[in-house]
Amino acid sequence: MPKFVIEREIPGAGNLTDAELQEISRKSVAVLKAMGTEIQWLQSYVTGDKVYCVYLAPDEASIREHARRGGFPANRISAVRRMIDPSTAE
């Protein structure tokens, strides 16, 4: 299954409370369940004004549909082509 990184511009994201992040997460999970098993949220990284999410999905259209249904921005969607980590240097 292809992996995608989604950049979501959310002003003040880094200042959201635990309760607010929990509510956003619940909404995302509910939308994913309604969409079936072909799309999966792996993790997200919250920064100052953005959230970077990593998903497995069959295509970009599935990511956009999840964003539409959830009311989340999906400002940039990038397909992961390859992964590297410290062991790549060996």
N, CA, C and O atoms as a CHARMM CRD file, in Angstrom:
* protein
*
  360
    1    1 MET  N      0.85100  -1.17500   0.00000 PROA 1      0.00000
    2    1 MET  CA     0.00000   0.00000   0.00000 PROA 1      0.00000
    3    1 MET  C      0.89200   1.23300   0.00000 PROA 1      0.00000
    4    1 MET  O      1.83000   1.30700   0.79500 PROA 1      0.00000
    5    2 PRO  N      0.62900   2.19400  -0.86200 PROA 2      0.00000
    6    2 PRO  CA     1.42600   3.42400  -0.90000 PROA 2      0.00000
    7    2 PRO  C      1.34000   4.20400   0.41100 PROA 2      0.00000
    8    2 PRO  O      0.32300   4.19100   1.10400 PROA 2      0.00000
    9    3 LYS  N      2.43700   4.87900   0.72300 PROA 3      0.00000
   10    3 LYS  CA     2.51100   5.71900   1.92300 PROA 3      0.00000
   11    3 LYS  C      2.53800   7.17100   1.48600 PROA 3      0.00000
   12    3 LYS  O      3.17300   7.52200   0.49100 PROA 3      0.00000
   13    4 PHE  N      1.83200   8.02400   2.25000 PROA 4      0.00000
   14    4 PHE  CA     1.74600   9.44300   1.93900 PROA 4      0.00000
   15    4 PHE  C      2.06300  10.27400   3.17200 PROA 4      0.00000
   16    4 PHE  O      1.78700   9.86400   4.29900 PROA 4      0.00000
   17    5 VAL  N      2.64400  11.44600   2.94600 PROA 5      0.00000
   18    5 VAL  CA     2.81300  12.45200   3.98900 PROA 5      0.00000
   19    5 VAL  C      1.89100  13.60500   3.62200 PROA 5      0.00000
   20    5 VAL  O      1.94500  14.13700   2.51300 PROA 5      0.00000
   21    6 ILE  N      1.03900  13.98400   4.58100 PROA 6      0.00000
   22    6 ILE  CA     0.08100  15.05800   4.36200 PROA 6      0.00000
   23    6 ILE  C      0.47700  16.24700   5.22200 PROA 6      0.00000
   24    6 ILE  O      0.67100  16.11300   6.43000 PROA 6      0.00000
   25    7 GLU  N      0.59500  17.39400   4.60300 PROA 7      0.00000
   26    7 GLU  CA     0.88700  18.63600   5.32400 PROA 7      0.00000
   27    7 GLU  C     -0.42100  19.38500   5.50000 PROA 7      0.00000
   28    7 GLU  O     -1.09000  19.73700   4.52800 PROA 7      0.00000
   29    8 ARG  N     -0.77500  19.62300   6.75600 PROA 8      0.00000
   30    8 ARG  CA    -2.01200  20.32100   7.06800 PROA 8      0.00000
   31    8 ARG  C     -1.66500  21.64400   7.75100 PROA 8      0.00000
   32    8 ARG  O     -1.05100  21.64800   8.81800 PROA 8      0.00000
   33    9 GLU  N     -2.04800  22.74900   7.15100 PROA 9      0.00000
   34    9 GLU  CA    -1.81200  24.05800   7.75100 PROA 9      0.00000
   35    9 GLU  C     -2.93600  24.35000   8.73700 PROA 9      0.00000
   36    9 GLU  O     -4.08600  24.55700   8.35100 PROA 9      0.00000
   37   10 ILE  N     -2.57800  24.36200  10.02200 PROA 10     0.00000
   38   10 ILE  CA    -3.53800  24.61400  11.09300 PROA 10     0.00000
   39   10 ILE  C     -2.90900  25.64600  12.02700 PROA 10     0.00000
   40   10 ILE  O     -2.12800  25.28700  12.90800 PROA 10     0.00000
   41   11 PRO  N     -3.24400  26.92400  11.84200 PROA 11     0.00000
   42   11 PRO  CA    -2.64300  27.96000  12.69000 PROA 11     0.00000
   43   11 PRO  C     -2.81200  27.62800  14.17500 PROA 11     0.00000
   44   11 PRO  O     -3.90700  27.30900  14.63800 PROA 11     0.00000
   45   12 GLY  N     -1.70500  27.71300  14.90100 PROA 12     0.00000
   46   12 GLY  CA    -1.73500  27.44300  16.33000 PROA 12     0.00000
   47   12 GLY  C     -1.78700  25.97500  16.69900 PROA 12     0.00000
   48   12 GLY  O     -2.06800  25.64500  17.85100 PROA 12     0.00000
   49   13 ALA  N     -1.52600  25.09000  15.76100 PROA 13     0.00000
   50   13 ALA  CA    -1.60800  23.64800  16.02700 PROA 13     0.00000
   51   13 ALA  C     -0.78200  23.23900  17.23700 PROA 13     0.00000
   52   13 ALA  O     -1.21000  22.40600  18.03700 PROA 13     0.00000
   53   14 GLY  N      0.39200  23.82100  17.36800 PROA 14     0.00000
   54   14 GLY  CA     1.27600  23.46700  18.46700 PROA 14     0.00000
   55   14 GLY  C      0.75100  23.89200  19.82700 PROA 14     0.00000
   56   14 GLY  O      1.25100  23.43500  20.85500 PROA 14     0.00000
   57   15 ASN  N     -0.26000  24.77000  19.84500 PROA 15     0.00000
   58   15 ASN  CA    -0.84400  25.23700  21.09700 PROA 15     0.00000
   59   15 ASN  C     -2.16700  24.56100  21.43200 PROA 15     0.00000
   60   15 ASN  O     -2.79700  24.89700  22.43500 PROA 15     0.00000
   61   16 LEU  N     -2.59700  23.60600  20.59700 PROA 16     0.00000
   62   16 LEU  CA    -3.84500  22.90800  20.88200 PROA 16     0.00000
   63   16 LEU  C     -3.69700  22.10600  22.16900 PROA 16     0.00000
   64   16 LEU  O     -2.63000  21.56400  22.45800 PROA 16     0.00000
   65   17 THR  N     -4.76600  22.03900  22.92700 PROA 17     0.00000
   66   17 THR  CA    -4.74000  21.28000  24.18000 PROA 17     0.00000
   67   17 THR  C     -4.82200  19.78400  23.89000 PROA 17     0.00000
   68   17 THR  O     -5.15400  19.36900  22.77900 PROA 17     0.00000
   69   18 ASP  N     -4.51600  18.99100  24.90200 PROA 18     0.00000
   70   18 ASP  CA    -4.65400  17.53800  24.75500 PROA 18     0.00000
   71   18 ASP  C     -6.08700  17.17500  24.38600 PROA 18     0.00000
   72   18 ASP  O     -6.31000  16.29600  23.55400 PROA 18     0.00000
   73   19 ALA  N     -7.05400  17.84300  24.99600 PROA 19     0.00000
   74   19 ALA  CA    -8.46500  17.56700  24.71100 PROA 19     0.00000
   75   19 ALA  C     -8.81200  17.90600  23.26100 PROA 19     0.00000
   76   19 ALA  O     -9.54900  17.16900  22.60600 PROA 19     0.00000
   77   20 GLU  N     -8.28300  19.01300  22.76700 PROA 20     0.00000
   78   20 GLU  CA    -8.55000  19.39800  21.37500 PROA 20     0.00000
   79   20 GLU  C     -7.91600  18.40500  20.40100 PROA 20     0.00000
   80   20 GLU  O     -8.53300  18.03400  19.40300 PROA 20     0.00000
   81   21 LEU  N     -6.69200  17.97900  20.68900 PROA 21     0.00000
   82   21 LEU  CA    -6.03600  16.98500  19.82800 PROA 21     0.00000
   83   21 LEU  C     -6.77400  15.65300  19.88100 PROA 21     0.00000
   84   21 LEU  O     -6.88100  14.95700  18.87100 PROA 21     0.00000
   85   22 GLN  N     -7.27800  15.30000  21.05400 PROA 22     0.00000
   86   22 GLN  CA    -8.04300  14.06300  21.18700 PROA 22     0.00000
   87   22 GLN  C     -9.32100  14.12900  20.34400 PROA 22     0.00000
   88   22 GLN  O     -9.67700  13.15700  19.67800 PROA 22     0.00000
   89   23 GLU  N     -9.99800  15.25900  20.37500 PROA 23     0.00000
   90   23 GLU  CA   -11.22300  15.41600  19.59700 PROA 23     0.00000
   91   23 GLU  C    -10.93200  15.33600  18.09400 PROA 23     0.00000
   92   23 GLU  O    -11.67600  14.69100  17.35500 PROA 23     0.00000
   93   24 ILE  N     -9.87700  15.97400  17.64900 PROA 24     0.00000
   94   24 ILE  CA    -9.48400  15.89600  16.23500 PROA 24     0.00000
   95   24 ILE  C     -9.16400  14.45800  15.86600 PROA 24     0.00000
   96   24 ILE  O     -9.55800  13.98600  14.80000 PROA 24     0.00000
   97   25 SER  N     -8.45700  13.76400  16.73400 PROA 25     0.00000
   98   25 SER  CA    -8.09500  12.36100  16.48300 PROA 25     0.00000
   99   25 SER  C     -9.33400  11.48700  16.40100 PROA 25     0.00000
  100   25 SER  O     -9.43000  10.62000  15.53300 PROA 25     0.00000
  101   26 ARG  N    -10.27100  11.70900  17.29300 PROA 26     0.00000
  102   26 ARG  CA   -11.51700  10.92000  17.27900 PROA 26     0.00000
  103   26 ARG  C    -12.27800  11.12200  15.98200 PROA 26     0.00000
  104   26 ARG  O    -12.80200  10.16800  15.40700 PROA 26     0.00000
  105   27 LYS  N    -12.33700  12.36700  15.52200 PROA 27     0.00000
  106   27 LYS  CA   -13.02800  12.65800  14.26300 PROA 27     0.00000
  107   27 LYS  C    -12.34100  11.93800  13.10900 PROA 27     0.00000
  108   27 LYS  O    -13.00500  11.34100  12.26100 PROA 27     0.00000
  109   28 SER  N    -11.01800  11.99400  13.07700 PROA 28     0.00000
  110   28 SER  CA   -10.26000  11.34300  12.01300 PROA 28     0.00000
  111   28 SER  C    -10.50700   9.83800  12.01400 PROA 28     0.00000
  112   28 SER  O    -10.73900   9.24500  10.96000 PROA 28     0.00000
  113   29 VAL  N    -10.45900   9.22500  13.18100 PROA 29     0.00000
  114   29 VAL  CA   -10.65800   7.77200  13.29100 PROA 29     0.00000
  115   29 VAL  C    -12.08000   7.39500  12.86500 PROA 29     0.00000
  116   29 VAL  O    -12.27200   6.38100  12.19400 PROA 29     0.00000
  117   30 ALA  N    -13.06300   8.19000  13.24300 PROA 30     0.00000
  118   30 ALA  CA   -14.44400   7.89900  12.85100 PROA 30     0.00000
  119   30 ALA  C    -14.60000   7.94100  11.33200 PROA 30     0.00000
  120   30 ALA  O    -15.26500   7.08600  10.74700 PROA 30     0.00000
  121   31 VAL  N    -13.98700   8.93700  10.70100 PROA 31     0.00000
  122   31 VAL  CA   -14.05700   9.03800   9.24400 PROA 31     0.00000
  123   31 VAL  C    -13.34500   7.85100   8.59900 PROA 31     0.00000
  124   31 VAL  O    -13.84400   7.28000   7.62900 PROA 31     0.00000
  125   32 LEU  N    -12.19100   7.48200   9.13000 PROA 32     0.00000
  126   32 LEU  CA   -11.45700   6.33000   8.59100 PROA 32     0.00000
  127   32 LEU  C    -12.29000   5.05900   8.67600 PROA 32     0.00000
  128   32 LEU  O    -12.34300   4.28600   7.71900 PROA 32     0.00000
  129   33 LYS  N    -12.94000   4.83600   9.81400 PROA 33     0.00000
  130   33 LYS  CA   -13.78000   3.64100   9.97900 PROA 33     0.00000
  131   33 LYS  C    -14.90400   3.62600   8.96200 PROA 33     0.00000
  132   33 LYS  O    -15.23300   2.57500   8.41100 PROA 33     0.00000
  133   34 ALA  N    -15.49600   4.78500   8.70900 PROA 34     0.00000
  134   34 ALA  CA   -16.57800   4.87600   7.73200 PROA 34     0.00000
  135   34 ALA  C    -16.09000   4.61900   6.30900 PROA 34     0.00000
  136   34 ALA  O    -16.85200   4.16400   5.45600 PROA 34     0.00000
  137   35 MET  N    -14.82200   4.91300   6.06200 PROA 35     0.00000
  138   35 MET  CA   -14.26400   4.74100   4.71500 PROA 35     0.00000
  139   35 MET  C    -13.81800   3.31100   4.44400 PROA 35     0.00000
  140   35 MET  O    -13.60800   2.95100   3.28500 PROA 35     0.00000
  141   36 GLY  N    -13.66800   2.49700   5.46200 PROA 36     0.00000
  142   36 GLY  CA   -13.23600   1.11000   5.26100 PROA 36     0.00000
  143   36 GLY  C    -11.78100   0.91500   5.60700 PROA 36     0.00000
  144   36 GLY  O    -11.17200   1.75400   6.27000 PROA 36     0.00000
  145   37 THR  N    -11.22500  -0.19400   5.15600 PROA 37     0.00000
  146   37 THR  CA    -9.87700  -0.58600   5.56300 PROA 37     0.00000
  147   37 THR  C     -8.78200  -0.19400   4.57900 PROA 37     0.00000
  148   37 THR  O     -7.61400  -0.51000   4.80500 PROA 37     0.00000
  149   38 GLU  N     -9.12900   0.47200   3.51600 PROA 38     0.00000
  150   38 GLU  CA    -8.11100   0.78500   2.50800 PROA 38     0.00000
  151   38 GLU  C     -7.26500   2.00100   2.83300 PROA 38     0.00000
  152   38 GLU  O     -6.29500   2.27900   2.12800 PROA 38     0.00000
  153   39 ILE  N     -7.60500   2.72600   3.87500 PROA 39     0.00000
  154   39 ILE  CA    -6.83100   3.90200   4.26400 PROA 39     0.00000
  155   39 ILE  C     -6.52500   3.78800   5.75100 PROA 39     0.00000
  156   39 ILE  O     -7.39600   3.45600   6.55500 PROA 39     0.00000
  157   40 GLN  N     -5.27700   4.06800   6.10200 PROA 40     0.00000
  158   40 GLN  CA    -4.84500   3.89600   7.48800 PROA 40     0.00000
  159   40 GLN  C     -3.97400   5.07200   7.92200 PROA 40     0.00000
  160   40 GLN  O     -3.05500   5.47000   7.20500 PROA 40     0.00000
  161   41 TRP  N     -4.26200   5.61300   9.07500 PROA 41     0.00000
  162   41 TRP  CA    -3.47500   6.68700   9.67900 PROA 41     0.00000
  163   41 TRP  C     -2.39700   6.05000  10.53900 PROA 41     0.00000
  164   41 TRP  O     -2.70400   5.27900  11.44900 PROA 41     0.00000
  165   42 LEU  N     -1.14800   6.36100  10.26400 PROA 42     0.00000
  166   42 LEU  CA    -0.04100   5.78600  11.02700 PROA 42     0.00000
  167   42 LEU  C      0.37000   6.67400  12.18900 PROA 42     0.00000
  168   42 LEU  O      0.48000   6.20300  13.32100 PROA 42     0.00000
  169   43 GLN  N      0.60000   7.95900  11.92000 PROA 43     0.00000
  170   43 GLN  CA     1.01200   8.89000  12.96600 PROA 43     0.00000
  171   43 GLN  C      0.98800  10.29900  12.42400 PROA 43     0.00000
  172   43 GLN  O      0.90900  10.52300  11.21600 PROA 43     0.00000
  173   44 SER  N      1.05900  11.25600  13.35500 PROA 44     0.00000
  174   44 SER  CA     1.11300  12.66400  12.97400 PROA 44     0.00000
  175   44 SER  C      2.11900  13.38100  13.85200 PROA 44     0.00000
  176   44 SER  O      2.36900  12.99400  14.99400 PROA 44     0.00000
  177   45 TYR  N      2.69300  14.44300  13.28900 PROA 45     0.00000
  178   45 TYR  CA     3.65900  15.28500  13.98700 PROA 45     0.00000
  179   45 TYR  C      3.08600  16.69000  14.03900 PROA 45     0.00000
  180   45 TYR  O      2.82600  17.29800  13.00100 PROA 45     0.00000
  181   46 VAL  N      2.88900  17.20400  15.23900 PROA 46     0.00000
  182   46 VAL  CA     2.31200  18.53000  15.42600 PROA 46     0.00000
  183   46 VAL  C      3.44900  19.52200  15.62400 PROA 46     0.00000
  184   46 VAL  O      4.29200  19.34700  16.50400 PROA 46     0.00000
  185   47 THR  N      3.46700  20.57100  14.79600 PROA 47     0.00000
  186   47 THR  CA     4.47100  21.62400  14.91800 PROA 47     0.00000
  187   47 THR  C      3.74500  22.92600  15.25300 PROA 47     0.00000
  188   47 THR  O      2.58100  22.89600  15.65400 PROA 47     0.00000
  189   48 GLY  N      4.40100  24.04100  15.09700 PROA 48     0.00000
  190   48 GLY  CA     3.80200  25.33000  15.43900 PROA 48     0.00000
  191   48 GLY  C      2.48100  25.59400  14.76000 PROA 48     0.00000
  192   48 GLY  O      1.46400  25.76900  15.43200 PROA 48     0.00000
  193   49 ASP  N      2.47400  25.62500  13.43000 PROA 49     0.00000
  194   49 ASP  CA     1.26900  25.94700  12.66600 PROA 49     0.00000
  195   49 ASP  C      0.91100  24.88400  11.64100 PROA 49     0.00000
  196   49 ASP  O      0.12500  25.13600  10.72800 PROA 49     0.00000
  197   50 LYS  N      1.48200  23.70100  11.78700 PROA 50     0.00000
  198   50 LYS  CA     1.20600  22.62300  10.83300 PROA 50     0.00000
  199   50 LYS  C      1.14500  21.28600  11.55400 PROA 50     0.00000
  200   50 LYS  O      1.68900  21.10600  12.64400 PROA 50     0.00000
  201   51 VAL  N      0.46000  20.35800  10.90200 PROA 51     0.00000
  202   51 VAL  CA     0.44600  18.97400  11.34100 PROA 51     0.00000
  203   51 VAL  C      0.85300  18.15100  10.12500 PROA 51     0.00000
  204   51 VAL  O      0.29100  18.30900   9.04100 PROA 51     0.00000
  205   52 TYR  N      1.82700  17.27700  10.31200 PROA 52     0.00000
  206   52 TYR  CA     2.30500  16.38500   9.25400 PROA 52     0.00000
  207   52 TYR  C      1.82600  14.98000   9.59300 PROA 52     0.00000
  208   52 TYR  O      2.18800  14.42400  10.62900 PROA 52     0.00000
  209   53 CYS  N      1.01300  14.41400   8.71600 PROA 53     0.00000
  210   53 CYS  CA     0.41000  13.10400   8.95800 PROA 53     0.00000
  211   53 CYS  C      0.97200  12.07800   7.98000 PROA 53     0.00000
  212   53 CYS  O      1.24100  12.38900   6.82000 PROA 53     0.00000
  213   54 VAL  N      1.14200  10.87200   8.46100 PROA 54     0.00000
  214   54 VAL  CA     1.61200   9.77100   7.63200 PROA 54     0.00000
  215   54 VAL  C      0.46600   8.76300   7.50600 PROA 54     0.00000
  216   54 VAL  O     -0.06300   8.27600   8.50500 PROA 54     0.00000
  217   55 TYR  N      0.10000   8.46400   6.27400 PROA 55     0.00000
  218   55 TYR  CA    -1.01600   7.56400   5.98800 PROA 55     0.00000
  219   55 TYR  C     -0.60300   6.49600   4.98400 PROA 55     0.00000
  220   55 TYR  O      0.29400   6.70600   4.16700 PROA 55     0.00000
  221   56 LEU  N     -1.25800   5.36600   5.05600 PROA 56     0.00000
  222   56 LEU  CA    -1.23100   4.36300   4.00000 PROA 56     0.00000
  223   56 LEU  C     -2.56800   4.47900   3.28400 PROA 56     0.00000
  224   56 LEU  O     -3.61800   4.49900   3.92700 PROA 56     0.00000
  225   57 ALA  N     -2.53700   4.55500   1.97100 PROA 57     0.00000
  226   57 ALA  CA    -3.76800   4.70500   1.20600 PROA 57     0.00000
  227   57 ALA  C     -3.53100   4.22400  -0.21800 PROA 57     0.00000
  228   57 ALA  O     -2.39700   4.23600  -0.69800 PROA 57     0.00000
  229   58 PRO  N     -4.58400   3.80300  -0.89000 PROA 58     0.00000
  230   58 PRO  CA    -4.39800   3.33800  -2.26500 PROA 58     0.00000
  231   58 PRO  C     -4.01800   4.45300  -3.23200 PROA 58     0.00000
  232   58 PRO  O     -3.36100   4.20900  -4.24400 PROA 58     0.00000
  233   59 ASP  N     -4.44300   5.69800  -2.91200 PROA 59     0.00000
  234   59 ASP  CA    -4.16500   6.80600  -3.81700 PROA 59     0.00000
  235   59 ASP  C     -4.41000   8.14200  -3.11100 PROA 59     0.00000
  236   59 ASP  O     -4.94200   8.19000  -2.00200 PROA 59     0.00000
  237   60 GLU  N     -4.01400   9.20800  -3.77500 PROA 60     0.00000
  238   60 GLU  CA    -4.17800  10.55600  -3.23100 PROA 60     0.00000
  239   60 GLU  C     -5.64600  10.92400  -3.08800 PROA 60     0.00000
  240   60 GLU  O     -6.01100  11.66600  -2.17600 PROA 60     0.00000
  241   61 ALA  N     -6.48700  10.42000  -3.96700 PROA 61     0.00000
  242   61 ALA  CA    -7.91600  10.73200  -3.90700 PROA 61     0.00000
  243   61 ALA  C     -8.52500  10.26600  -2.57900 PROA 61     0.00000
  244   61 ALA  O     -9.40800  10.93100  -2.03800 PROA 61     0.00000
  245   62 SER  N     -8.06500   9.14800  -2.06100 PROA 62     0.00000
  246   62 SER  CA    -8.55900   8.64400  -0.77500 PROA 62     0.00000
  247   62 SER  C     -8.17800   9.58600   0.35800 PROA 62     0.00000
  248   62 SER  O     -8.96600   9.81900   1.27400 PROA 62     0.00000
  249   63 ILE  N     -6.97300  10.12300   0.29000 PROA 63     0.00000
  250   63 ILE  CA    -6.51100  11.07600   1.29900 PROA 63     0.00000
  251   63 ILE  C     -7.37000  12.34300   1.24000 PROA 63     0.00000
  252   63 ILE  O     -7.78300  12.86900   2.27400 PROA 63     0.00000
  253   64 ARG  N     -7.62900  12.81700   0.04300 PROA 64     0.00000
  254   64 ARG  CA    -8.44200  14.02100  -0.12100 PROA 64     0.00000
  255   64 ARG  C     -9.87600  13.78900   0.37200 PROA 64     0.00000
  256   64 ARG  O    -10.47900  14.68300   0.96700 PROA 64     0.00000
  257   65 GLU  N    -10.41400  12.61200   0.12800 PROA 65     0.00000
  258   65 GLU  CA   -11.77100  12.29700   0.58100 PROA 65     0.00000
  259   65 GLU  C    -11.83500  12.26300   2.11000 PROA 65     0.00000
  260   65 GLU  O    -12.79600  12.75600   2.70000 PROA 65     0.00000
  261   66 HSD  N    -10.83300  11.69400   2.74000 PROA 66     0.00000
  262   66 HSD  CA   -10.77300  11.68300   4.20300 PROA 66     0.00000
  263   66 HSD  C    -10.74300  13.11800   4.72800 PROA 66     0.00000
  264   66 HSD  O    -11.46100  13.44300   5.67400 PROA 66     0.00000
  265   67 ALA  N     -9.93300  13.96600   4.13300 PROA 67     0.00000
  266   67 ALA  CA    -9.83700  15.36400   4.55600 PROA 67     0.00000
  267   67 ALA  C    -11.17300  16.07400   4.36700 PROA 67     0.00000
  268   67 ALA  O    -11.60300  16.83600   5.23300 PROA 67     0.00000
  269   68 ARG  N    -11.82200  15.82500   3.24700 PROA 68     0.00000
  270   68 ARG  CA   -13.11600  16.46300   2.97000 PROA 68     0.00000
  271   68 ARG  C    -14.16000  16.05200   4.00100 PROA 68     0.00000
  272   68 ARG  O    -14.85200  16.89700   4.56900 PROA 68     0.00000
  273   69 ARG  N    -14.26600  14.75600   4.23400 PROA 69     0.00000
  274   69 ARG  CA   -15.26200  14.25400   5.18500 PROA 69     0.00000
  275   69 ARG  C    -14.98900  14.72000   6.61500 PROA 69     0.00000
  276   69 ARG  O    -15.92100  14.97900   7.37600 PROA 69     0.00000
  277   70 GLY  N    -13.72700  14.82200   6.96900 PROA 70     0.00000
  278   70 GLY  CA   -13.37100  15.20800   8.32400 PROA 70     0.00000
  279   70 GLY  C    -13.30300  16.70300   8.55000 PROA 70     0.00000
  280   70 GLY  O    -13.25400  17.16500   9.69000 PROA 70     0.00000
  281   71 GLY  N    -13.30000  17.46300   7.45600 PROA 71     0.00000
  282   71 GLY  CA   -13.16600  18.90900   7.57800 PROA 71     0.00000
  283   71 GLY  C    -11.75100  19.33300   7.91100 PROA 71     0.00000
  284   71 GLY  O    -11.53100  20.38500   8.51000 PROA 71     0.00000
  285   72 PHE  N    -10.77700  18.49600   7.51600 PROA 72     0.00000
  286   72 PHE  CA    -9.36600  18.79000   7.77400 PROA 72     0.00000
  287   72 PHE  C     -8.72600  19.36600   6.52500 PROA 72     0.00000
  288   72 PHE  O     -9.07900  18.95700   5.41900 PROA 72     0.00000
  289   73 PRO  N     -7.79600  20.30300   6.66500 PROA 73     0.00000
  290   73 PRO  CA    -7.05900  20.74900   5.48300 PROA 73     0.00000
  291   73 PRO  C     -6.08700  19.65900   5.03900 PROA 73     0.00000
  292   73 PRO  O     -5.59600  18.87900   5.85600 PROA 73     0.00000
  293   74 ALA  N     -5.82300  19.61600   3.76400 PROA 74     0.00000
  294   74 ALA  CA    -4.78100  18.74700   3.20200 PROA 74     0.00000
  295   74 ALA  C     -4.05400  19.60900   2.18100 PROA 74     0.00000
  296   74 ALA  O     -4.24700  19.46300   0.97400 PROA 74     0.00000
  297   75 ASN  N     -3.21500  20.50800   2.68400 PROA 75     0.00000
  298   75 ASN  CA    -2.59100  21.50400   1.83000 PROA 75     0.00000
  299   75 ASN  C     -1.57500  20.91600   0.86100 PROA 75     0.00000
  300   75 ASN  O     -1.41900  21.41600  -0.25300 PROA 75     0.00000
  301   76 ARG  N     -0.89600  19.87700   1.27000 PROA 76     0.00000
  302   76 ARG  CA     0.05700  19.21500   0.38600 PROA 76     0.00000
  303   76 ARG  C      0.03900  17.72900   0.70800 PROA 76     0.00000
  304   76 ARG  O      0.11100  17.33100   1.87100 PROA 76     0.00000
  305   77 ILE  N     -0.05800  16.91700  -0.33300 PROA 77     0.00000
  306   77 ILE  CA    -0.02000  15.46700  -0.18600 PROA 77     0.00000
  307   77 ILE  C      1.14100  14.97200  -1.02600 PROA 77     0.00000
  308   77 ILE  O      1.19300  15.20800  -2.23300 PROA 77     0.00000
  309   78 SER  N      2.07000  14.28400  -0.38300 PROA 78     0.00000
  310   78 SER  CA     3.26000  13.79600  -1.07900 PROA 78     0.00000
  311   78 SER  C      3.36100  12.28300  -0.92000 PROA 78     0.00000
  312   78 SER  O      3.30900  11.75700   0.19200 PROA 78     0.00000
  313   79 ALA  N      3.50500  11.59600  -2.04200 PROA 79     0.00000
  314   79 ALA  CA     3.72800  10.14800  -1.99900 PROA 79     0.00000
  315   79 ALA  C      5.16100   9.88100  -1.56600 PROA 79     0.00000
  316   79 ALA  O      6.09400  10.50300  -2.07300 PROA 79     0.00000
  317   80 VAL  N      5.33300   8.96400  -0.63600 PROA 80     0.00000
  318   80 VAL  CA     6.67300   8.58100  -0.19500 PROA 80     0.00000
  319   80 VAL  C      7.25200   7.64000  -1.25300 PROA 80     0.00000
  320   80 VAL  O      6.65700   6.60900  -1.56800 PROA 80     0.00000
  321   81 ARG  N      8.40100   7.99700  -1.79000 PROA 81     0.00000
  322   81 ARG  CA     9.03700   7.18300  -2.82600 PROA 81     0.00000
  323   81 ARG  C     10.02700   6.18300  -2.22600 PROA 81     0.00000
  324   81 ARG  O     10.12400   5.03800  -2.66800 PROA 81     0.00000
  325   82 ARG  N     10.75900   6.64500  -1.20900 PROA 82     0.00000
  326   82 ARG  CA    11.74600   5.78800  -0.54900 PROA 82     0.00000
  327   82 ARG  C     11.90400   6.27600   0.87000 PROA 82     0.00000
  328   82 ARG  O     11.55100   7.40800   1.20100 PROA 82     0.00000
  329   83 MET  N     12.43600   5.41000   1.69600 PROA 83     0.00000
  330   83 MET  CA    12.73400   5.79900   3.07200 PROA 83     0.00000
  331   83 MET  C     14.20900   5.57700   3.33100 PROA 83     0.00000
  332   83 MET  O     14.81500   4.64100   2.80800 PROA 83     0.00000
  333   84 ILE  N     14.78100   6.45600   4.14900 PROA 84     0.00000
  334   84 ILE  CA    16.14700   6.27800   4.59300 PROA 84     0.00000
  335   84 ILE  C     16.18400   6.50700   6.10400 PROA 84     0.00000
  336   84 ILE  O     15.29900   7.14800   6.67100 PROA 84     0.00000
  337   85 ASP  N     17.20000   5.98200   6.72700 PROA 85     0.00000
  338   85 ASP  CA    17.41100   6.18700   8.17000 PROA 85     0.00000
  339   85 ASP  C     18.91700   6.05700   8.42400 PROA 85     0.00000
  340   85 ASP  O     19.67400   5.86900   7.47200 PROA 85     0.00000
  341   86 PRO  N     19.36900   6.15000   9.66900 PROA 86     0.00000
  342   86 PRO  CA    20.79900   6.08000   9.92200 PROA 86     0.00000
  343   86 PRO  C     21.47900   4.83100   9.38000 PROA 86     0.00000
  344   86 PRO  O     22.66100   4.86800   9.03800 PROA 86     0.00000
  345   87 SER  N     20.74500   3.72500   9.30000 PROA 87     0.00000
  346   87 SER  CA    21.37200   2.50300   8.77300 PROA 87     0.00000
  347   87 SER  C     21.67100   2.60600   7.27900 PROA 87     0.00000
  348   87 SER  O     22.46500   1.82200   6.75800 PROA 87     0.00000
  349   88 THR  N     21.04800   3.55800   6.58100 PROA 88     0.00000
  350   88 THR  CA    21.33200   3.76300   5.15800 PROA 88     0.00000
  351   88 THR  C     22.78500   4.18000   4.95200 PROA 88     0.00000
  352   88 THR  O     23.35900   3.93200   3.89200 PROA 88     0.00000
  353   89 ALA  N     23.37300   4.80400   5.95200 PROA 89     0.00000
  354   89 ALA  CA    24.75900   5.27500   5.84800 PROA 89     0.00000
  355   89 ALA  C     25.77800   4.14000   5.93700 PROA 89     0.00000
  356   89 ALA  O     26.94800   4.31700   5.59700 PROA 89     0.00000
  357   90 GLU  N     25.33600   3.00600   6.38300 PROA 90     0.00000
  358   90 GLU  CA    26.27500   1.87800   6.57200 PROA 90     0.00000
  359   90 GLU  C     26.56600   1.14500   5.28600 PROA 90     0.00000
  360   90 GLU  O     27.33200   0.18100   5.28500 PROA 90     0.00000
